[in-house]
């Protein structure tokens, strides 16, 4: 039984690595195409929001 659980967890980790890697790569391509947000487009951080 432990072997079966280990086997499932092993393939789950591999699947998540592939899926999340693809999402990350898609995001990188999108940033390459659109460019990074400028200072005016960027949402303020918590620290900056408290300053106002």
ZATOR-714805 format. One record per residue (C-alpha): x, y, z; residue number from 1; residue in one letter. Coordinates in pm, whole numbers, plus 32768, in hexadecimal, padded with zeros to 4 digits. Example, Ala and Ser with C-alpha at 12.3 -4.5 7.8 and 13.67 -1.06 7.14 Angstrom:
@x:84CE; y:7E3E; z:830C; n:1; res:a
@x:8557; y:7F96; z:82CA; n:2; res:s
% end
This chain:
@x:8000; y:8000; z:8000; n:1; res:x
@x:811A; y:80F2; z:8057; n:2; res:x
@x:81B9; y:80A7; z:7F06; n:3; res:x
@x:8077; y:8107; z:7E53; n:4; res:x
@x:805C; y:824F; z:7F11; n:5; res:x
@x:81CA; y:829D; z:7ECB; n:6; res:x
@x:8197; y:824C; z:7D5C; n:7; res:x
@x:806A; y:8336; z:7D40; n:8; res:x
@x:811E; y:844F; z:7DF9; n:9; res:x
@x:824F; y:8423; z:7D17; n:10; res:x
@x:8182; y:8450; z:7BD9; n:11; res:x
@x:80B8; y:856B; z:7C74; n:12; res:x
@x:81FB; y:8629; z:7CBB; n:13; res:x
@x:8273; y:85F0; z:7B55; n:14; res:x
@x:8124; y:8661; z:7AC4; n:15; res:x
@x:811A; y:879B; z:7B9A; n:16; res:x
@x:8282; y:87EE; z:7B3C; n:17; res:x
@x:822E; y:87D6; z:79CA; n:18; res:x
@x:80E8; y:889A; z:79EB; n:19; res:x
@x:8177; y:89B1; z:7AC4; n:20; res:x
@x:82AF; y:89C5; z:79E9; n:21; res:x
@x:81D2; y:89F5; z:78B8; n:22; res:x
@x:810C; y:8B07; z:7966; n:23; res:x
@x:824E; y:8BB5; z:79CB; n:24; res:x
@x:82D9; y:8B9F; z:786A; n:25; res:x
@x:8192; y:8C29; z:77DE; n:26; res:x
@x:81AC; y:8D4E; z:78CF; n:27; res:x
@x:8314; y:8D8D; z:7868; n:28; res:x
@x:82B0; y:8D98; z:76F9; n:29; res:x
@x:8193; y:8E84; z:7746; n:30; res:x
@x:827A; y:8F72; z:77FF; n:31; res:x
@x:836B; y:8F5F; z:76DA; n:32; res:x
@x:8256; y:8FC4; z:75EA; n:33; res:x
@x:81A6; y:90C9; z:76BD; n:34; res:x
@x:82C4; y:914A; z:7790; n:35; res:x
@x:82CB; y:917F; z:7905; n:36; res:x
@x:81D7; y:9269; z:79AC; n:37; res:x
@x:8257; y:93CB; z:79CB; n:38; res:x
@x:8258; y:9483; z:7B17; n:39; res:x
@x:8108; y:9525; z:7AC3; n:40; res:x
@x:8063; y:93DB; z:7A62; n:41; res:x
@x:80DE; y:9316; z:7B8E; n:42; res:x
@x:7FFA; y:92E5; z:7CBC; n:43; res:x
@x:8089; y:937B; z:7DFB; n:44; res:x
@x:8122; y:9292; z:7EFB; n:45; res:x
@x:8096; y:9284; z:805D; n:46; res:x
@x:81A5; y:936F; z:80D8; n:47; res:x
@x:8164; y:946B; z:7FC1; n:48; res:x
@x:7FEB; y:9459; z:7FF6; n:49; res:x
@x:8011; y:94B3; z:8167; n:50; res:x
@x:80DC; y:95E8; z:810D; n:51; res:x
@x:7FAF; y:968A; z:8062; n:52; res:x
% end
